[in-house]
Amino acid sequence: MKRLLEVLAQSLVDDPDGVKVTATELESTVVLELRVAPDDIGKVIGKQGRIARAIRTVVKASAVRYGKKVIVEIVD
């Protein structure tokens, strides 16, 4: 799931080296924090949050395979 989020974010931004994903695993929940370069934050969020919502949907669909709940946080 972490690698999937990295690949998705790197394909959207101008500075792929600035993408960092931190995973924190609780009991049945995984919290993924996505950090990108300040200039790329708008590309990851998208208009009215549409891109961010789509990223969360894809990662959550991937988590179902492992029986986990995933929370994707975009932090600056």
Secondary structure, DSSP 8 states (H G I E B T S, - for coil): -HHHHHHHHHHHSS-GGG-EEEEEE-SSEEEEEEE--GGGHHHHH-GGGHHHHHHHHHHHHHHHTTT-EEEEEEE-
